[in-house]
Amino acid sequence: MLRHLGADAIEVRLPEQLNGLDGLVIPGGESTTMGKLMDTFGLTEPLRAFAAKHPVFGTCAGLIMLASRTAEGTQTLLGLMDITVRRNAFGSQVHSFEAPVDLCLENEDDHTVMTGVFIRAPWVEQHGPAVQVVATCDGHTVGVRQGHLLGVSFHPELTDDTRLHEYFLREVVAEARAAA
Ligand code: GLN
């Protein structure tokens, strides 16, 4: 998706691969496994240090990794966004679904709809004052932004709709670059 939009993108698996990047996408998957692998491969602290200064876009399990808290309890999290997420809030794998998501990216009065693909998706149960809600689905918060950190609980890479990736590149990455 990022390459399609003209960005240079590489896969990051080891700490040194973060060097020189403008931003990072943490994809979906399984957040407890991701946390264990991050600890095993020495990626947890480098990711925290990277995300303190650079834009990060977390999708689904990636959103969970950005959170400070899960409703369920302890697991390795990056703890960067002032949000509490509830894992699997929309149900298990068999309850995966597509649904309209209300997007509010630029200003409060500007709402658009996109299709969200939800796969064992979390929702954001609680958030602090620094967090802006950018997406909702059926009354639940499914997208949040806190400065240079963006997270959604669905999978925007699984549709042809590039708006969220464009927004990440245009607003979040560009703003962070301008501020640097
Ligand atoms: N339910 C998964 C978790 O808790 C996330 C699912 C996903 O990323 N599609 O990590």
Residues whose N, C-alpha, C, O or C-beta is under 5 A from the ligand:
A	BS01	LIG	G28 G29 E30 S31 T32 T59 C60 A61 R87 N88 I119 R120
